């Protein structure tokens, strides 16, 4: 998750702390998602998806992540 999650967060102008607050989780928990140490629960993934404007399944499907991030980078 590392790279794309950080990119998406930064594109929206959020800090790790601000996005964690919006989703209702600890900053350390969110940080562990970005570092690739943990994956969010489905409930948390759905909340993160709303905040970031991405499909919630992106947190669980490697192919979706690669395609989504690739398409975002190509369109810039």
Helices and strands as residue ranges (DSSP letters): H 2-11, H 16-23, H 27-34, H 42-52, G 56-59, H 62-75
